[in-house]
Amino acid sequence: MLIEDTAPVGLAETDLAGAIVRGNPFLRRMIGVPDIDELVGQPIQSLLSPLSRMFFETQLQHLLHLNGHFAEVALQLAGSDVSDVLVSAKRHASGMTFVFYPASARRNRERELAAAKASTETTNKLLSQIETMASIGGWTIELPSMQMTWSNAVFKIYDLPPGEPLDLDRALDAYPGQARAEIFSRIERTLSTGKPFDHSCEFIAASGKKRWVRTLAEIEYFAGKPARLIGVIQDVTAQRALQSELAATQALLQTAMNEMADGLAMFDQDGRLTVWNKRYTSLFSYVEAQSCRGRTLAEILSAGVLKGEISIPPDVTPAEWVEDEVQRSVTAEASELLLSSGRWVSKKTTALPDGGWVTLYADITEKKAAIEQLEGLANKDGLTGIANRRCFNERLDAAVEFAKRSREPLSLLMVDVDHFKAYNDTYGHPAGDEVLRALAKALQATCRGGVDLVARYGGEEFAVILPGAAETVARKTADRIAQSVRELEIPHVSSDRGRITVSIGISSLGPNVVGDPSVLLETGDKALYAAKCAGRDTVRVAEFLRELSVSA
């Protein structure tokens, strides 16, 4: 056998007595001798450490008398920087050939990583193949004889006893149908092109068990010519089952996500979109499913605002709103988004341990409309349809607080139907209800829509809140209301006016008046009482408020 001087492994040939006949430069470098001739004549055992020699003697006897080869024996060299090697050997007619692989550290690492390794390193083909062989079953096919050699691990994969005679045909018999043809085709292709192959397929062991195996192979060269096909085989049944289970789980998860009524979006610690479902892109139609991966939440929100798909409050800039909304996601604060279509979307966020977050988006348009409707019903008087006492109290509190902060005037009108009990006694309660409805419409028509609040205060009494209206403005409004009621010309035989009229009391808070809702109500009632005492169908202004300067 010729020894390739540039082979990336240590090679040595001995006679049948084990004396070194020649070696290659790589072996010289491994052993640390200046000249390869120094090795000639020495027993092959002299290259090993004392401990390794004892084990090696047994292997050598096996080589000479039994199988004619051994492979994958881990030994230590004597006095060398490369102390941990993997030694294989083969006996031939005139002597023996030994191969020293400087690969123990790589072998250990490959044993741990082989199950997850996707492909072998190809920069140094022979060393890469050895690394892979160290952790899984190895095999060789001698060229051109096509004689096969297996490691014990391959026998185990095939469910065959170690050392059983082998040939290529028997090895290929384990591959059913098309799988056999594919394996044979890949071997032929590698032999003709010199390119390695990596192939996975179904495999039937001698026990009848079906397995999946992965096979890698490439050509080993000596003297520039193909000398053998060297390969590895790995039982990947468990990995295959795990991958199938994982794929099924992922498919189930994806289906479940896409069937969710809510939109789901997951962002990493940099705020970049990594996972989303169909509902998310349907809620935000401007988000393109094919190109949104890796985009930040800030970019997605900015695009929505700039395209007019998301409405933002008028008192903030787009940049400010986007920054605030991103911060709300980072801190897992709930918020609501108004889309240009008029639909409302709620946003609930959960922080992830790695710093990212998951957000659920729900269309709450109908829920929000229902809430607004319920709130509207809760604030409306059932008979007249205008604001009820509850709504009036809330609005009066807010109006007084605003008047204090802004130092603007505020007025209140207390309106009562004159002789209403007599009207009900004469015309009946249904007719009385119609009077109240007519008066409610007249008051709303007279006041400022969207500014003033007309409310039914109780029974036949109404109240009107006039924000920003000083006493003089309130007096004019009250006079118009009284006149509009007269013009309704609703007959009332029990009234000395002969028709329905109202009495109105006015109370006001000026810019420099300290007051509260109870003060307005109390003085308004007193002014109303004064109007009734003055003969009804008239307007009176409260004169009981104490003028106090607001301290600076």
C-alpha positions as CSV (number, residue, x, y, z in Angstrom):
1,M,0.0,0.0,0.0
2,L,1.3,3.5,-0.9
3,I,1.3,6.1,1.9
4,E,0.1,9.5,0.9
5,D,2.5,12.1,2.3
6,T,-0.2,14.8,2.6
7,A,-2.8,12.6,4.3
8,P,-4.2,14.5,7.4
9,V,-3.8,11.4,9.6
10,G,-0.8,9.5,10.9
11,L,-0.1,6.4,8.7
12,A,2.4,3.7,9.5
13,E,3.1,0.3,7.8
14,T,4.8,-2.6,9.7
15,D,5.9,-6.0,8.9
16,L,4.0,-9.0,10.4
17,A,6.2,-8.8,13.4
18,G,5.0,-5.2,14.1
19,A,8.3,-3.4,13.2
20,I,7.7,0.0,11.5
21,V,8.7,-0.1,7.8
22,R,7.7,3.4,6.9
23,G,5.4,6.2,8.0
24,N,4.1,9.5,6.7
25,P,5.2,13.1,7.7
26,F,1.9,13.6,9.6
27,L,2.8,10.7,11.9
28,R,6.3,12.2,12.4
29,R,4.7,15.4,13.5
30,M,2.3,13.6,15.8
31,I,5.2,11.7,17.4
32,G,7.5,14.7,17.5
33,V,10.6,13.2,15.8
34,P,12.6,15.3,13.3
35,D,13.0,12.6,10.7
36,I,10.6,9.8,9.7
37,D,13.6,7.4,9.4
38,E,14.0,7.5,13.1
39,L,10.8,5.4,13.4
40,V,11.8,2.7,10.9
41,G,12.6,-0.6,12.7
42,Q,10.9,0.4,15.9
43,P,8.0,-1.8,17.1
44,I,4.7,-0.1,16.6
45,Q,4.0,-0.3,20.4
46,S,6.9,2.1,21.1
47,L,4.7,4.9,19.8
48,L,2.3,4.4,22.6
49,S,2.3,5.2,26.3
50,P,2.9,2.3,28.7
51,L,-0.7,2.0,29.7
52,S,-1.9,2.0,26.1
53,R,0.7,-0.7,25.2
54,M,-0.9,-3.2,27.5
55,F,-4.3,-2.8,25.8
56,F,-2.7,-2.5,22.4
57,E,-1.0,-6.0,22.7
58,T,-4.4,-7.6,23.0
59,Q,-5.7,-5.8,19.9
60,L,-2.6,-6.6,18.0
61,Q,-3.0,-10.3,18.7
62,H,-6.6,-10.0,17.5
63,L,-5.3,-8.3,14.3
64,L,-2.8,-11.0,13.6
65,H,-4.7,-14.1,14.4
66,L,-8.5,-13.4,14.3
67,N,-10.3,-10.8,12.3
68,G,-7.6,-9.2,10.3
69,H,-8.6,-5.7,11.4
70,F,-9.6,-3.5,14.3
71,A,-11.0,0.0,14.4
72,E,-11.9,2.9,16.7
73,V,-9.5,2.0,19.5
74,A,-8.7,5.0,21.8
75,L,-5.1,5.1,22.8
76,Q,-2.4,7.5,24.0
77,L,0.9,8.3,22.3
78,A,4.2,8.5,24.2
79,G,5.8,11.9,24.6
80,S,3.6,13.7,22.2
81,D,1.5,16.9,22.2
82,V,-1.2,14.9,20.5
83,S,-1.7,12.4,23.3
84,D,-5.2,11.2,22.6
85,V,-5.7,9.3,19.4
86,L,-8.1,6.9,17.7
87,V,-6.3,4.0,16.2
88,S,-7.5,1.7,13.5
89,A,-5.5,-1.1,11.7
90,K,-5.8,-3.7,9.0
91,R,-3.6,-6.7,8.2
92,H,-2.6,-7.4,4.6
93,A,-0.4,-10.0,3.0
94,S,3.0,-8.5,3.7
95,G,2.3,-6.7,6.9
96,M,0.0,-4.3,8.7
97,T,-1.3,-0.7,8.1
98,F,-2.0,1.5,11.1
99,V,-4.0,4.8,11.0
100,F,-3.7,7.3,13.9
101,Y,-6.5,9.8,14.2
102,P,-5.7,12.8,16.5
103,A,-9.4,13.1,17.4
104,S,-10.2,12.2,21.0
105,A,-11.3,15.7,22.1
106,R,-13.3,16.1,18.9
107,R,-14.7,12.6,19.4
108,N,-16.1,13.4,22.8
109,R,-17.7,16.6,21.6
110,E,-19.2,14.9,18.6
111,R,-20.7,12.2,20.8
112,E,-22.6,14.8,22.7
113,L,-23.7,16.8,19.6
114,A,-24.3,14.0,17.0
115,A,-28.0,13.7,17.7
116,A,-28.6,17.4,16.9
117,K,-25.9,17.9,14.3
118,A,-27.5,18.7,10.9
119,S,-24.5,18.0,8.7
120,T,-20.9,17.2,8.9
121,E,-18.1,19.8,8.5
122,T,-16.5,19.5,5.1
123,T,-13.5,21.7,5.3
124,N,-11.4,18.7,6.4
125,K,-13.3,15.8,5.0
126,L,-11.5,13.0,6.5
127,L,-11.2,14.5,10.0
128,S,-14.9,15.5,9.9
129,Q,-15.9,11.9,8.9
130,I,-13.8,10.5,11.8
131,E,-15.5,12.8,14.2
132,T,-18.9,11.6,13.1
133,M,-17.8,8.0,13.2
134,A,-16.7,8.4,16.8
135,S,-20.2,8.8,18.0
136,I,-22.2,6.6,15.6
137,G,-21.7,3.4,13.6
138,G,-18.9,3.5,11.0
139,W,-18.5,1.5,7.9
140,T,-16.1,1.2,4.9
141,I,-16.2,-0.2,1.4
142,E,-12.8,-1.0,0.0
143,L,-12.2,0.0,-3.6
144,P,-12.3,-1.6,-6.0
145,S,-13.1,-4.9,-4.3
146,M,-16.3,-3.5,-2.6
147,Q,-15.5,-5.4,0.5
148,M,-17.4,-4.0,3.5
149,T,-16.3,-3.5,7.1
150,W,-18.6,-2.5,9.9
151,S,-18.1,-1.2,13.4
152,N,-19.9,-2.9,16.3
153,A,-22.4,0.0,16.4
154,V,-23.6,-0.8,12.9
155,F,-24.2,-4.4,13.8
156,K,-26.3,-3.2,16.7
157,I,-28.3,-0.9,14.4
158,Y,-28.9,-3.9,12.0
159,D,-29.8,-6.2,14.9
160,L,-27.0,-8.6,13.8
161,P,-24.3,-10.3,16.0
162,P,-20.9,-8.5,15.7
163,G,-18.5,-10.1,13.3
164,E,-21.0,-11.7,11.0
165,P,-19.8,-11.9,7.4
166,L,-21.1,-9.0,5.3
167,D,-21.3,-7.8,1.8
168,L,-22.9,-4.7,0.1
169,D,-25.9,-6.7,-1.2
170,R,-26.8,-8.0,2.2
171,A,-26.4,-4.5,3.7
172,L,-28.7,-3.0,1.0
173,D,-31.3,-5.8,1.6
174,A,-32.3,-4.0,4.8
175,Y,-33.6,-1.1,2.7
176,P,-37.1,-1.8,1.3
177,G,-38.1,-1.1,-2.3
178,Q,-37.3,2.3,-3.5
179,A,-35.1,3.0,-0.5
180,R,-32.6,0.3,-1.6
181,A,-32.4,1.8,-5.1
182,E,-31.9,5.3,-3.7
183,I,-29.1,4.2,-1.4
184,F,-27.3,2.3,-4.2
185,S,-27.8,5.2,-6.6
186,R,-26.2,7.6,-4.0
187,I,-23.2,5.3,-3.5
188,E,-22.7,5.1,-7.3
189,R,-23.0,8.9,-7.6
190,T,-20.5,9.5,-4.9
191,L,-18.0,7.1,-6.5
192,S,-18.5,8.8,-9.9
193,T,-18.5,12.4,-8.8
194,G,-16.4,12.3,-5.6
195,K,-19.1,14.3,-3.8
196,P,-20.2,13.0,-0.3
197,F,-23.8,12.1,0.4
198,D,-26.2,12.5,3.3
199,H,-29.4,10.5,3.1
200,S,-32.2,9.5,5.5
201,C,-34.7,6.7,4.8
202,E,-36.7,3.9,6.3
203,F,-34.8,0.8,7.3
204,I,-35.8,-2.8,8.3
205,A,-33.4,-4.4,10.8
206,A,-32.8,-8.2,10.9
207,S,-35.3,-8.4,13.8
208,G,-38.0,-7.0,11.5
209,K,-38.1,-3.7,13.4
210,K,-38.6,-0.7,11.2
211,R,-36.3,2.2,11.8
212,W,-35.2,5.4,10.2
213,V,-31.5,5.7,9.6
214,R,-29.3,8.5,8.4
215,T,-26.2,7.6,6.3
216,L,-23.3,9.9,5.5
217,A,-20.4,8.8,3.2
218,E,-17.5,10.2,1.3
219,I,-14.4,8.9,-0.5
220,E,-11.0,8.4,1.2
221,Y,-8.1,8.9,-1.1
222,F,-4.6,7.5,-1.1
223,A,-2.0,8.6,-3.6
224,G,-4.6,10.8,-5.3
225,K,-6.8,7.8,-6.0
226,P,-10.0,6.6,-4.4
227,A,-9.1,3.9,-1.9
228,R,-12.3,3.4,0.0
229,L,-15.8,4.7,0.7
230,I,-16.0,5.6,4.3
231,G,-19.3,6.3,6.0
232,V,-21.4,6.5,9.1
233,I,-24.9,5.3,9.9
234,Q,-27.1,6.6,12.7
235,D,-30.4,5.3,14.0
236,V,-32.6,8.4,13.9
237,T,-35.9,6.7,14.7
238,A,-36.4,8.5,18.0
239,Q,-35.4,11.9,16.5
240,R,-37.8,11.2,13.5
241,A,-40.6,10.4,15.9
242,L,-39.9,13.5,17.9
243,Q,-39.8,15.6,14.8
244,S,-43.1,14.2,13.6
245,E,-44.6,14.8,17.0
246,L,-43.2,18.3,17.1
247,A,-44.5,19.0,13.6
248,A,-48.0,17.7,14.5
249,T,-48.0,19.8,17.7
250,Q,-46.9,22.8,15.8
251,A,-49.6,22.2,13.2
252,L,-52.2,21.8,16.0
253,L,-50.9,24.9,17.7
254,Q,-51.0,26.9,14.5
255,T,-54.6,25.7,13.7
256,A,-55.7,26.6,17.3
257,M,-54.1,30.0,16.9
258,N,-55.7,30.7,13.6
259,E,-59.1,29.6,15.0
260,M,-58.9,32.0,17.9
261,A,-61.4,34.8,18.0
262,D,-58.8,37.1,19.3
263,G,-55.7,38.3,17.4
264,L,-52.4,37.1,18.9
265,A,-48.9,38.7,18.4
266,M,-45.7,37.8,20.1
267,F,-42.8,40.3,20.3
268,D,-39.2,39.5,21.3
269,Q,-37.1,41.5,23.8
270,D,-36.2,44.0,21.0
271,G,-39.9,44.6,20.4
272,R,-39.9,42.7,17.0
273,L,-42.8,40.6,15.8
274,T,-42.0,36.9,15.8
275,V,-45.3,35.0,16.0
276,W,-48.9,36.0,15.0
277,N,-52.1,34.5,13.8
278,K,-54.6,35.2,11.0
279,R,-56.9,37.1,13.3
280,Y,-54.2,39.6,14.1
281,T,-53.7,40.5,10.4
282,S,-57.4,40.6,9.8
283,L,-57.9,43.1,12.6
284,F,-55.0,45.2,11.3
285,S,-55.5,44.8,7.6
286,Y,-52.5,47.0,6.7
287,V,-50.1,44.5,8.3
288,E,-48.8,42.2,5.5
289,A,-48.4,38.6,6.8
290,Q,-45.6,38.0,4.2
291,S,-43.4,40.9,5.4
292,C,-44.2,41.7,9.0
293,R,-41.8,39.2,10.6
294,G,-39.1,41.1,12.4
295,R,-40.8,44.5,12.3
296,T,-40.9,46.4,15.6
297,L,-44.2,47.3,17.3
298,A,-43.2,50.9,16.8
299,E,-42.9,50.4,13.1
300,I,-46.2,48.6,12.9
301,L,-48.1,51.2,14.9
302,S,-46.5,54.1,13.0
303,A,-47.5,52.5,9.7
304,G,-51.1,52.2,10.9
305,V,-51.2,55.8,12.0
306,L,-49.6,57.2,8.8
307,K,-51.9,55.1,6.6
308,G,-54.9,56.4,8.5
309,E,-55.8,52.9,9.7
310,I,-55.5,53.8,13.4
311,S,-57.1,56.9,14.9
312,I,-55.3,58.7,17.7
313,P,-56.4,61.5,20.1
314,P,-56.1,65.0,18.6
315,D,-54.1,66.4,21.5
316,V,-51.0,64.2,20.8
317,T,-48.5,63.8,17.9
318,P,-48.2,60.4,16.1
319,A,-44.7,60.0,17.5
320,E,-45.8,60.6,21.1
321,W,-48.8,58.3,20.8
322,V,-46.7,55.5,19.3
323,E,-44.0,55.8,22.0
324,D,-46.7,55.7,24.7
325,E,-48.4,52.7,23.2
326,V,-45.1,50.8,22.9
327,Q,-44.4,51.6,26.6
328,R,-47.8,50.3,27.6
329,S,-47.0,47.0,25.9
330,V,-43.6,46.8,27.6
331,T,-45.2,47.3,31.0
332,A,-48.1,45.0,30.2
333,E,-50.7,47.9,30.6
334,A,-54.0,47.3,28.9
335,S,-55.2,49.9,26.3
336,E,-57.8,50.3,23.5
337,L,-57.2,51.2,19.9
338,L,-59.7,53.0,17.7
339,L,-59.5,52.0,14.0
340,S,-60.4,54.3,11.2
341,S,-63.3,51.9,10.3
342,G,-64.9,52.9,13.6
343,R,-64.2,49.6,15.3
344,W,-62.6,49.4,18.7
345,V,-59.9,46.9,19.6
346,S,-58.8,46.1,23.2
347,K,-55.1,45.2,23.9
348,K,-54.1,42.9,26.8
349,T,-50.4,42.2,27.2
350,T,-48.5,39.5,29.2
351,A,-44.7,39.9,29.7
352,L,-42.4,37.0,28.9
353,P,-39.4,35.9,31.0
354,D,-36.9,36.8,28.2
355,G,-38.1,40.4,28.1
356,G,-40.6,40.0,25.2
357,W,-44.3,40.0,25.5
358,V,-47.5,38.4,24.1
359,T,-50.5,40.6,23.2
360,L,-54.1,39.6,22.7
361,Y,-56.2,41.9,20.5
362,A,-60.0,41.6,20.8
363,D,-62.7,43.4,18.7
364,I,-64.8,45.1,21.4
365,T,-66.9,47.3,19.1
366,E,-70.2,45.7,20.0
367,K,-69.3,45.4,23.6
368,K,-68.4,49.1,23.7
369,A,-71.6,50.0,22.0
370,A,-73.6,48.0,24.4
371,I,-71.8,49.6,27.4
372,E,-72.5,53.1,25.9
373,Q,-76.1,52.1,25.4
374,L,-76.4,50.9,28.9
375,E,-74.8,54.0,30.2
376,G,-77.1,56.1,28.1
377,L,-80.1,54.2,29.5
378,A,-78.8,54.6,33.0
379,N,-78.5,58.4,32.5
380,K,-81.8,59.0,30.8
381,D,-85.2,59.7,32.2
382,G,-87.6,56.9,31.1
383,L,-90.6,59.2,30.5
384,T,-89.1,62.2,28.7
385,G,-85.8,60.8,27.2
386,I,-83.7,63.6,28.7
387,A,-81.0,63.3,31.4
388,N,-82.2,61.9,34.7
389,R,-81.4,63.0,38.3
390,R,-78.3,60.7,38.4
391,C,-76.8,62.1,35.3
392,F,-77.7,65.7,36.4
393,N,-75.8,65.2,39.8
394,E,-72.7,63.9,38.0
395,R,-72.7,66.7,35.4
396,L,-73.3,69.4,38.1
397,D,-70.3,68.2,40.2
398,A,-68.1,68.2,37.1
399,A,-69.3,71.7,36.0
400,V,-68.7,73.2,39.4
401,E,-65.1,71.8,39.5
402,F,-64.4,73.1,36.0
403,A,-65.8,76.5,36.9
404,K,-63.5,76.7,39.9
405,R,-60.4,75.7,37.9
406,S,-61.1,77.9,34.9
407,R,-62.7,80.8,36.9
408,E,-65.6,80.8,34.4
409,P,-69.2,81.5,35.4
410,L,-71.8,78.8,35.9
411,S,-75.6,79.0,36.1
412,L,-78.4,76.7,37.1
413,L,-82.1,76.9,36.2
414,M,-84.7,75.2,38.4
415,V,-87.9,74.9,36.3
416,D,-91.3,73.8,37.8
417,V,-94.7,73.3,36.0
418,D,-97.3,75.6,37.5
419,H,-100.4,73.9,39.0
420,F,-99.4,70.5,37.7
421,K,-101.2,68.5,40.3
422,A,-104.4,70.3,39.4
423,Y,-103.7,69.5,35.7
424,N,-103.4,65.8,36.5
425,D,-106.5,65.8,38.6
426,T,-108.4,67.5,35.7
427,Y,-107.0,65.8,32.6
428,G,-105.5,62.6,34.0
429,H,-102.0,61.3,34.5
430,P,-101.5,60.2,30.8
431,A,-102.2,63.7,29.7
432,G,-99.8,64.9,32.4
433,D,-97.1,62.7,31.0
434,E,-97.6,64.2,27.6
435,V,-97.2,67.7,29.1
436,L,-93.9,66.7,30.6
437,R,-92.6,65.2,27.3
438,A,-93.6,68.4,25.5
439,L,-91.9,70.6,28.1
440,A,-88.7,68.5,27.8
441,K,-88.6,69.1,24.1
442,A,-89.2,72.8,24.5
443,L,-86.4,73.2,27.0
444,Q,-83.9,71.3,24.8
445,A,-84.9,73.3,21.8
446,T,-84.3,76.5,23.7
447,C,-80.9,75.6,25.2
448,R,-77.5,75.2,23.6
449,G,-77.2,71.7,22.2
450,G,-74.0,69.9,23.3
451,V,-73.2,72.5,25.9
452,D,-76.2,72.9,28.3
453,L,-77.7,70.0,30.1
454,V,-81.5,69.7,30.4
455,A,-82.6,67.1,33.0
456,R,-85.7,66.0,34.7
457,Y,-85.0,66.7,38.4
458,G,-88.1,65.0,39.8
459,G,-91.9,64.9,39.2
460,E,-92.8,68.0,37.3
461,E,-89.5,69.8,38.1
462,F,-86.7,70.2,35.5
463,A,-83.2,71.6,35.9
464,V,-80.8,73.1,33.3
465,I,-77.0,73.4,33.8
466,L,-75.6,76.4,31.8
467,P,-71.7,76.1,31.7
468,G,-69.9,79.4,31.1
469,A,-73.2,81.4,31.5
470,A,-73.2,84.4,33.7
471,E,-76.4,85.5,35.5
472,T,-77.5,87.9,32.7
473,V,-77.1,85.1,30.1
474,A,-79.0,82.7,32.4
475,R,-81.8,85.2,32.8
476,K,-82.3,85.5,29.0
477,T,-82.3,81.7,28.6
478,A,-84.9,81.4,31.4
479,D,-87.1,84.1,29.7
480,R,-86.9,82.2,26.4
481,I,-87.9,78.9,28.1
482,A,-90.9,80.5,29.8
483,Q,-92.0,82.0,26.5
484,S,-91.5,78.7,24.6
485,V,-93.7,76.9,27.1
486,R,-96.4,79.6,26.8
487,E,-96.3,79.2,23.0
488,L,-97.1,75.5,23.4
489,E,-100.7,76.7,24.2
490,I,-101.5,73.6,26.2
491,P,-104.9,74.3,27.8
492,H,-105.1,74.2,31.7
493,V,-108.5,75.2,33.0
494,S,-107.3,75.0,36.6
495,S,-104.7,77.7,36.0
496,D,-105.5,81.4,36.2
497,R,-103.5,81.7,32.9
498,G,-105.7,79.1,31.2
499,R,-102.7,77.2,29.9
500,I,-99.6,75.4,31.0
501,T,-96.8,77.7,32.3
502,V,-93.6,77.3,34.3
503,S,-91.9,79.1,37.1
504,I,-88.0,79.4,36.9
505,G,-85.4,80.0,39.6
506,I,-81.9,81.1,38.7
507,S,-78.7,80.6,40.7
508,S,-75.2,81.5,39.4
509,L,-71.6,81.2,40.4
510,G,-69.5,84.1,39.1
511,P,-65.7,84.0,38.4
512,N,-64.9,85.1,41.9
513,V,-67.5,83.1,43.8
514,V,-66.7,80.2,46.0
515,G,-69.5,77.6,45.9
516,D,-70.3,73.9,45.5
517,P,-73.2,72.0,43.9
518,S,-75.3,72.1,47.1
519,V,-75.0,75.9,47.2
520,L,-76.3,76.2,43.6
521,L,-79.2,73.8,44.3
522,E,-80.2,75.4,47.5
523,T,-80.2,78.9,46.1
524,G,-81.9,77.7,42.9
525,D,-84.7,76.2,44.9
526,K,-85.1,79.4,46.9
527,A,-85.2,81.4,43.7
528,L,-87.9,79.0,42.3
529,Y,-89.9,79.4,45.4
530,A,-89.7,83.2,45.1
531,A,-90.9,82.9,41.5
532,K,-94.0,80.9,42.6
533,C,-94.7,83.3,45.4
534,A,-94.6,86.1,42.8
535,G,-97.6,84.6,41.1
536,R,-96.0,81.9,38.9
537,D,-95.3,82.0,35.2
538,T,-92.3,84.2,36.0
539,V,-88.5,84.1,36.6
540,R,-86.6,85.0,39.7
541,V,-82.8,85.3,40.4
542,A,-81.3,84.0,43.7
543,E,-80.0,86.7,46.0
544,F,-78.5,84.5,48.7
545,L,-75.0,83.7,47.3
546,R,-72.2,85.2,49.3
547,E,-69.7,87.0,47.2
548,L,-66.2,85.8,48.3
549,S,-63.0,86.7,46.5
550,V,-61.0,83.6,45.4
551,S,-57.6,83.7,47.1
552,A,-54.6,83.8,44.8
